[in-house]
């Protein structure tokens, strides 16, 4: 019995256990709901899934179902972000425990009752519990903002600290986390306002379906602003967490953190200002420049760092170009995270700018459906890139080592990049192939996308199966991680310096506590 | 290492291949099933009265009755129109890229190859909408007959339909081309509401003309596997009225007409409707097509494009007042 309790304790109280459980739920959702569209639907798997699970699929409710599905998955991702923040940013233990527990409880009831309402009839109690769960998750955000309060002098940095700070010791990184959380709360409130308006009349729509409406209501515009900024903010949070994980410091940290703060504020303002001004895009571009610079500084800091660390391990002081390159590529998980940030520019940011520049030649000419495909592809790729980044990070933290680490890392990079590049080509295909001639192109691109996505899904499944089997072992990795988490908590609670947290986390991940 | 090289080279090769479009081969059913038995010259009467429109069933009263074509306009019908209109001097033939009044054709999806039929359009009222393009009075492409996707030939004096395509819905026709046809015969393009009512009937909120559920025997959507789908997944048009309960070889259809007896309202080809939106130059086409999923064919869904747009997936039908 105590062993069972220990496993529950691992899954529900440790950062690694919580993340593992959340990823498992996302994996299951992706596997099952992925059969309802795309190639698997074309070959008839959709019908099998619907019959097998007795899903209630009324055509006119499709948009509503999707909105609930997106939100249910998004809340799991928000919970993961909360776990990452509480794991990496110094805060009182009570806050960490409360935030993690409440985030877990929230996403679970959102997931169960959200999917229950959307796909298995309309029990309005389910809907009420789903909304209550969303409200609880909002409260988690408020708690996070309180816990992260950057003006708390307990968390001011020492003079001369290598981390970005003001003269007073005000921690800019803490402020960046705080800013993103507050921006998320504001953006969620705007989404809730518009969502409440539409769901009050039981109407649901996908934003990409409304883009060609010449007249949009404030609430419709609010939905557009909301969905853009929420994904961007998740991207910024994840980037900030990676900065902590790479223990970013020095000049790049000092440049990056103010950039992230300004970027988050301007980007949020710009995205939401679509409600009242046509100049929203200009503000968004300005905000994006700052946010992307923040990310770029992490890449500039991170790539030489992982290279240097590998060369130090090898004892090479004056490496040749080739040795340097091999050192850079040595750890595909850590390299992968930085590479994906670069690669994202080719698939998401670059495409966005290209489309904006050639607006008159593309969106004024293309049929709405082609524009819709471009938009859907755009945000699916961005979501998937964030997912792959988190997976790489989790694989690293969960102790994937040796040859498995090499295969996992490289297959994640190759699989995701092939899929994203093909998806980008797919969404842009109207530029180079006509509707009449496109079939061979779409077939090839779909094949590449499937190859990439299936590779990622197989890796995820293998990872989850590995950890599931581990849970059945009395002295599996889970038991070690449980001890480590308690050990880390006992140390970290007393530390107010984030560098110590990172040192302890790294030491634990390398097995020092054993 | 060898495996990695093979993988990279393979991916590059596939990537390069992906950049090359191919002219689709003729599907097996094209020569076998040329006529569905449904008369494309027939009309269905839609009575005056209330019906439910849109995804959320807004009650609308169309307080007049009208007739709508039972099927989309076929290639044979459109070729006849072109011959008559050419003889009457209503249309003219010119190179397809000599389009005036619109400057943005070369970088986008609208590409015309070779000569095209041009006709006059009186122009849209311009209201300075944020994304509105000017559609001034002028001659516009109605039908780019030399484009590779066209199913109608011109021998220098007469328009004729390519073999087997007589009863297929006309495609590669712009909104101007659809309107020109309707104007020539004293018809008009249906409004979006008229189109939706004809598809849905008076009393219920069905998403598809035949009922509530997607059905692969009821319409031609992407990879539905009808006799007009080629081996590589491309689907050609089916003859109008194809989904009428008949069996074609081994392929069984259901009678997918709407409550008013109108065929092909979902799938096969999408259909231009006549509405001109305030502050938007786009025109709407409805019903989804053989290259979309069924979700895009639900009666309330819209697709839209500039009126110059032509596509192998878009045709039209007309209405006439009673």
Interface residues (C-beta under 8 A of the other chain):
Chain A: X41 X42 X58 X59 X60 X62 X63 X201 X202 X203 X205 X209 X212 X214 X215 X278 X358 X360 X361 X362 X363 X364 X365 X366 X367 X368 X369 X370 X414 X418 X421 X422 X425 X430 X431 X432 X433 X434 X435 X436 X437 X438 X439 X440 X441 X442 X443 X444 X445 X447 X448
Chain B: X7 X11 X14 X15 X17 X18 X19 X20 X21 X22 X23 X24 X55 X56 X104 X105 X106 X107 X108 X109 X110 X111 X129 X130 X131 X132 X133 X148 X149 X205 X207 X208 X212 X213 X214 X222 X223 X230 X232 X233 X234 X277 X278 X279 X280 X281 X282 X291 X292 X293 X295 X296 X298 X300 X301 X302 X303 X304 X305 X306 X309 X311 X312 X313
